[in-house]
Structures are given as C-alpha cells and as structure tokens.
C-alpha cells in the first residue's frame, strides 16, 4: 500500500525542485544560403527553405504530408463552371510591419506575379488568371480563363505567398510577411535570424527564436552536429555519416522523401545535345545506381522520368534508359560523333551535384563524351544556367511539387519545345476526372522519357539529423521548406 505514495521527504524534495525551463530557441543548419529573401522573384528553393510558412504565407499552404489546406484564405467558393474562385480572407491579419493584410494585398500579389515584366520564377502558375477583383477588404475574386484543377495547389507554392506594396521595395533584404515568425537579420555568408511574431493571427509557435545557419561543406556539417553547435541539420549533406548519428543517443535521424527529381539537365537547343540520339546516348551512359551509391551512399530512388515515385500516378520507365555503354557508343556513331564530343558540366553547390558530377563525368568519358566541369555558387548557377541558359549539362534537383508542367515551357532553362506535350498539359489542366488525369500524366511521363529531354537520375532523399529532444520537424519535404511553426523541445 505504501508503495503508491511518496514519502514526506520525497514529496518535500519534489516541491522544492524548480521546474526545468522549456527551451525556446533553436539553431538549425541548411546547406544552401538563399541568394536573397524574396520567394516571389527567384527560382532558388533555398529562399523557401528559410521563409516558407515561417515568415511568408499564401492563400493556401502545404502541410508535411503534401496536402493543401487553408492559409490566409479561411475558405473559398468555386463557381459551377470552375473559373471563378471567391476567397474569404482571415480577419485581423497583419504584416510584420503592422500594416493590415487584406484583399488589396492579394490583388497586388497576384497581379505582380502575372505581370508582363514579372520576375516570378513560376510565372506559369498565374498564367490562367484573367482578372483579380477586390469585393471588399476581406473578400477577393479571382477569375480564370479556363477551369484549372490545380489552382488551389498552385496557390500553396512559395512563389505565391502574399506580399504587400508597402514593403516590396526592400523585400530582397528585409522580408515582411504575415507568418508566425518575423525576420530579424541576415548575416550574409553565415545565418538568418527570426523571432516569434507576437501579433500572429494563428496559434503561437513554441519557439521564441530560431537561427538558420548555412554550412555548405559536408565535413563541416558533420563536425557542427557532433559538437552540437547546431541543434538540427535539415537536408544533411553527408549521408555516409548517418549511421554514426543513428548510433548516438544524443541524436535522432529522420529520412524522408522529397519532391526532388534529381536530373542531369540538358540544354536541348545546344548542338550536339539538340540531337535525340545524343541525348539518348547520354542516358545509356549513366549508371544510376553507381551515382546513388557513390554520391548519396545508397539514399535515393532511381527514376526514369520527371515524376516522384511515391506519387500514385508514377510510371516506372527506368528500363527505357538502362545503363548500356555499348549502345551509347553506337548511338553516338549513328549521330556522326564516333569520336565523341566535349561539352560543359556546370555544378551548383549541393553535394548530390558536386559528388554526382564527378561520377557522371567518368561515366560519360567512358563512351567518349568529355565534360568541362565548373563548380558554381548558387547565385552564379541561377545567373549562368537557369537565366542565361549558358550550359551544356548540369545536375540539379527540382524540388517543386508536381512540376512536370515545366516541360511545357519552351523558354525554361533546358529549352524543350514540344507542341504535343504543351497541348497535353493544357488538356490536363482542364481535366478534373481522376482516371482521365492519371492517363494524361502517364502519357506525359512517357513523352519526355521518349524524347530523353534530360538524364533522369534519382528521387532525392531528405535526411535530417537533430537533437533527440526536438519534436515537430518535417520528415518529408513535400515542398522545399523548413517549417518551424510546430517545432518544440521536450524536457
């Protein structure tokens, strides 16, 4: 009986012991530093990695499982013909500078994104918008030129977060959003600091402060985590070290999936890469599993087209571009390049690109294709490759969700121009029947695989190493985000 009760001494000890204060700050590391702080005018997913959901919010938003839920729009009505969306905005939402967020800001954001001179990297998301009308401060009407089954999904992208005209001039250095955290400072080359927004419209986050540290070198990433100089590392860049962290009770290791199709991206308008036989030869020269094993230490799922394997509509086309160096040499000879050729291979900073690039260069060399490797910082890659289209080959992971539609944009950096594919995407957008959409998506996957637009390598895994006491980190990456709004420490 006495075993059920504390002795008087033990009770007194408990009463006198002060409660352990809950830790409310977090330092989390990322490999890539954003080039600036405006997610609505750059293709760099590194911006969303810091700011999505934390500082900026959209009408809708992605959750950790990839679902789309209400964001700044509390609810919406869709017209019977599917072309008019009436968004009801949340009451009493303010930007971090104290100004109100209302329908005028939504109109400003959408009109700016779809303007002729828009710098939005995903301008196609807004191309179907015909008119944006403010009905009253909390209601905005968006008319589309045709029904779009993806519209609410599109509005959840980081490129569609709501911004204000009052703060747009300095947004690249001083981002002002509506999120649960407000931007404090950016020490370029080192860190971004954010703090809890006391006037947030939603549930207050458990964290009072958070610091994003940028550590590009995998060796330095390992050292920082082992020394516990950082509390977590999202997208840990040294997968070979994961077993060591898994065996250490101080840490937890989360390995999730991403929307990141990692590709050997190919300039389809640059000779001789504009020849289908040459692109096919490149595809057959690549041993995907050797790249996954050598660059990612086994983390990654082989892909044969630009589509996530975890998507129910994925078609496995890996066998179509199977490793076959003799076939590769025969195709080059057929294209009049029996002696091979030389092209550029421009690599951005992530370890999948730098490590994978060396392996791919050796594989291509074995069939007679020489590559001139240039390592670029992220801002240089965006300028030279993404905007300037000055490249032959590059390696990059496309982390945007459900982004096969980029192949319908002939001006996109790999410059694939196929009117048949463009028509297919137009049909898909206007189709709402699930079975019909699945069929169209299968056709789309096969079409770009048949055209060998790019070398399809693997779906990027997303390893996170964190202090064992941290709760609420996203395991998967349905979009490129490090959402800290639900993160806390356990005592």
C-alpha positions, 0 to 999 in steps of 0.5 A: 500500500505504501508503495503508491505514495511518496514519502514526506521527504520525497514529496518535500524534495519534489516541491522544492525542485524548480521546474526545468525551463522549456527551451525556446530557441533553436539553431538549425543548419541548411546547406544552401544560403538563399541568394536573397529573401524574396520567394516571389522573384527567384527560382532558388528553393533555398529562399523557401527553405528559410521563409516558407510558412515561417515568415511568408504565407499564401492563400493556401499552404502545404502541410508535411504530408503534401496536402493543401489546406487553408492559409490566409484564405479561411475558405473559398467558393468555386463557381459551377463552371470552375473559373471563378474562385471567391476567397474569404480572407482571415480577419485581423491579419497583419504584416510584420510591419503592422500594416493590415493584410487584406484583399488589396494585398492579394490583388497586388500579389497576384497581379505582380506575379502575372505581370508582363515584366514579372520576375516570378520564377513560376510565372506559369502558375498565374498564367490562367488568371484573367482578372483579380477583383477586390469585393471588399477588404476581406473578400477577393475574386479571382477569375480564370480563363479556363477551369484549372484543377490545380489552382488551389495547389498552385496557390500553396507554392512559395512563389505565391505567398502574399506580399504587400506594396508597402514593403516590396521595395526592400523585400530582397533584404528585409522580408515582411510577411504575415507568418508566425515568425518575423525576420530579424537579420541576415548575416550574409555568408553565415545565418538568418535570424527570426523571432516569434511574431507576437501579433500572429493571427494563428496559434503561437509557435513554441519557439521564441527564436530560431537561427538558420545557419548555412554550412555548405561543406559536408565535413563541416556539417558533420563536425557542427552536429557532433559538437552540437553547435547546431541543434538540427541539420535539415537536408544533411549533406553527408549521408555516409555519416548517418549511421554514426548519428543513428548510433548516438543517443544524443541524436535522432535521424529522420529520412524522408522523401522529397519532391526532388527529381534529381536530373542531369539537365540538358540544354536541348537547343545546344548542338550536339545535345539538340540531337535525340540520339545524343541525348539518348546516348547520354542516358545509356551512359549513366549508371544510376545506381553507381551515382546513388551509391557513390554520391548519396551512399545508397539514399535515393530512388532511381527514376526514369522520368520527371515524376516522384515515385511515391506519387500514385500516378508514377510510371516506372520507365527506368528500363527505357534508359538502362545503363548500356555503354555499348549502345551509347557508343553506337548511338553516338556513331549513328549521330556522326560523333564516333569520336565523341564530343566535349561539352560543359558540366556546370555544378551548383553547390549541393553535394548530390551535384558536386559528388554526382558530377564527378561520377557522371563525368567518368561515366560519360568519358567512358563512351567518349563524351568529355565534360568541362566541369565548373563548380558554381555558387548558387547565385552564379548557377541561377545567373549562368544556367537557369537565366542565361541558359549558358550550359551544356549539362548540369545536375540539379534537383527540382524540388517543386511539387508536381512540376512536370508542367515545366516541360511545357515551357519552351523558354525554361532553362533546358529549352524543350519545345514540344507542341504535343506535350504543351497541348497535353498539359493544357488538356490536363489542366482542364481535366478534373476526372481522376482516371482521365488525369492519371492517363494524361500524366502517364502519357506525359511521363512517357513523352519526355522519357521518349524524347530523353529531354534530360538524364533522369537520375534519382528521387532525392532523399531528405535526411535530417539529423537533430537533437533527440529532444526536438519534436515537430520537424518535417520528415518529408519535404513535400515542398522545399521548406523548413517549417518551424511553426510546430517545432518544440523541445521536450524536457 
